[in-house]
Amino acid sequence: MEIVYRALVMFLFLWLITRAVGRTTLGELSTFELLLYVTMGDLIQQAVTQQDYSVTSGILAISVFALLTIALGWIQRRYRRSRPIVHGVPYVVVENGEPVPETMRMERLSLDDLIAAARPEGFERFADIKMAVLETNGQISFFARGNNGSNGAGGAPPAGG
């Protein structure tokens, strides 16, 4: 029965933490934040299954992770210069129909991966792409030639030809 109480306490605590961290943070997880939440899950498991023998230490560990996540978000909003360090920077990977090899090498992005990401957006060749940007969340935004930049990731394929 103690596991039920521990689980209930940790569930309520996690619910409070996710409300405090905010919806935008949870809606757009970076790789680091995803790893943070997976680690927090392990800490919860230890507190619930009594491997730690203390719900309090589980709550403290998770609180530190949540507070650091909130602090990084605040720093990024408060100090614009910290945003590239905390959040990352988008990189142009295709410019005027030509892949940018230096950027692709730096980001470990292959030509096959790039064209595979372009196909669902309606691009068959690099020549059809005015610009492609590797966003900070790992998605690639594509902009068609002669389309006034209105075709981004998730947009409809370019019309006509």
C-alpha positions as CSV (number, residue, x, y, z in Angstrom):
1,M,0.0,0.0,0.0
2,E,3.0,2.3,0.6
3,I,3.8,2.2,-3.2
4,V,0.3,3.5,-3.9
5,Y,0.8,6.5,-1.6
6,R,4.3,7.1,-3.0
7,A,2.9,7.0,-6.6
8,L,0.1,9.3,-5.6
9,V,2.5,11.9,-4.1
10,M,4.9,11.7,-7.0
11,F,2.0,12.0,-9.5
12,L,0.6,15.1,-7.8
13,F,4.1,16.6,-7.6
14,L,4.8,16.0,-11.3
15,W,1.5,17.5,-12.2
16,L,2.4,20.6,-10.3
17,I,5.9,20.7,-11.9
18,T,4.5,20.4,-15.4
19,R,2.1,23.2,-14.7
20,A,4.9,25.4,-13.3
21,V,7.3,24.7,-16.2
22,G,4.7,25.8,-18.7
23,R,3.0,24.6,-21.8
24,T,5.4,26.0,-24.4
25,T,8.4,24.3,-22.7
26,L,6.6,21.0,-22.7
27,G,5.3,21.5,-26.2
28,E,8.6,22.1,-27.9
29,L,11.2,19.9,-26.1
30,S,14.8,20.3,-27.2
31,T,17.0,17.2,-27.1
32,F,18.5,18.4,-23.7
33,E,15.0,18.9,-22.2
34,L,13.9,15.5,-23.4
35,L,16.9,13.9,-21.7
36,L,16.1,16.0,-18.6
37,Y,12.5,14.7,-18.5
38,V,13.7,11.1,-19.0
39,T,16.1,11.5,-16.2
40,M,13.4,12.9,-14.0
41,G,11.3,9.8,-14.9
42,D,14.1,7.6,-13.5
43,L,14.2,9.7,-10.3
44,I,10.4,9.3,-9.9
45,Q,10.7,5.5,-10.4
46,Q,13.3,5.3,-7.7
47,A,11.1,7.3,-5.3
48,V,8.0,5.3,-6.1
49,T,9.5,1.8,-5.9
50,Q,11.4,2.6,-2.7
51,Q,14.9,2.1,-4.2
52,D,15.6,5.5,-2.6
53,Y,13.5,5.0,0.5
54,S,12.6,8.7,0.5
55,V,9.9,10.5,-1.5
56,T,11.4,13.7,-0.2
57,S,14.7,13.2,-1.9
58,G,12.9,12.3,-5.2
59,I,10.9,15.5,-4.9
60,L,14.0,17.5,-4.1
61,A,15.9,16.1,-7.1
62,I,13.0,16.7,-9.5
63,S,12.5,20.2,-8.1
64,V,16.2,21.1,-8.9
65,F,15.7,19.8,-12.5
66,A,12.5,21.8,-12.9
67,L,13.9,25.0,-11.4
68,L,17.0,24.8,-13.6
69,T,14.7,24.3,-16.6
70,I,12.7,27.4,-15.6
71,A,15.9,29.4,-14.9
72,L,17.3,28.6,-18.3
73,G,14.0,29.7,-19.9
74,W,14.1,32.9,-17.9
75,I,17.7,33.6,-18.8
76,Q,17.0,33.1,-22.4
77,R,14.1,35.5,-22.4
78,R,15.8,38.1,-20.2
79,Y,19.2,38.2,-21.9
80,R,19.0,38.0,-25.6
81,R,22.6,37.3,-26.1
82,S,22.2,34.0,-24.1
83,R,19.6,32.7,-26.5
84,P,22.1,31.1,-29.0
85,I,23.9,29.4,-26.1
86,V,20.7,28.2,-24.3
87,H,18.4,27.5,-27.3
88,G,20.7,27.2,-30.3
89,V,20.9,28.9,-33.6
90,P,19.2,28.0,-36.9
91,Y,21.5,27.3,-39.8
92,V,21.0,27.6,-43.6
93,V,21.6,24.2,-45.2
94,V,20.5,25.0,-48.7
95,E,20.9,28.3,-50.4
96,N,19.8,29.1,-53.9
97,G,19.3,25.4,-54.7
98,E,22.7,24.4,-53.5
99,P,23.4,22.5,-50.3
100,V,25.9,24.3,-48.0
101,P,28.5,21.5,-47.3
102,E,30.3,23.3,-44.4
103,T,27.0,23.7,-42.5
104,M,25.9,20.1,-43.3
105,R,29.2,18.7,-42.2
106,M,29.1,20.7,-38.9
107,E,25.5,19.6,-38.2
108,R,26.2,16.0,-39.4
109,L,23.4,16.2,-41.9
110,S,23.8,14.0,-45.0
111,L,22.5,14.8,-48.5
112,D,20.2,11.8,-48.3
113,D,18.7,13.0,-45.0
114,L,18.2,16.5,-46.5
115,I,16.4,15.3,-49.6
116,A,14.4,12.8,-47.6
117,A,13.2,15.8,-45.4
118,A,12.4,17.8,-48.6
119,R,10.3,15.2,-50.4
120,P,7.3,15.4,-48.0
121,E,7.3,19.1,-48.5
122,G,7.0,18.6,-52.3
123,F,10.6,19.1,-53.4
124,E,12.1,16.6,-55.8
125,R,15.4,18.4,-56.4
126,F,17.6,20.8,-54.6
127,A,17.2,23.2,-57.5
128,D,13.5,23.7,-56.5
129,I,14.6,24.9,-53.1
130,K,15.4,28.6,-52.6
131,M,16.5,28.1,-49.0
132,A,16.3,25.4,-46.3
133,V,17.0,26.2,-42.7
134,L,17.8,23.7,-40.0
135,E,15.8,25.1,-37.1
136,T,16.9,24.9,-33.4
137,N,14.3,22.2,-32.7
138,G,15.9,19.9,-35.4
139,Q,13.2,20.4,-38.1
140,I,14.1,21.8,-41.5
141,S,12.1,24.6,-43.0
142,F,12.0,24.7,-46.8
143,F,11.3,27.8,-49.0
144,A,10.5,27.3,-52.6
145,R,11.9,29.4,-55.5
146,G,9.6,32.1,-56.7
147,N,7.1,31.5,-53.9
148,N,7.9,34.6,-51.8
149,G,9.2,32.4,-49.0
150,S,5.7,31.1,-48.0
151,N,6.4,27.4,-48.2
152,G,7.9,26.4,-44.8
153,A,8.1,23.1,-43.0
154,G,4.6,21.8,-42.7
155,G,3.3,23.9,-45.5
156,A,1.7,22.7,-48.7
157,P,3.9,21.6,-51.6
158,P,4.7,24.3,-54.2
159,A,2.0,24.8,-56.7
160,G,2.5,24.5,-60.4
161,G,6.1,24.4,-61.4
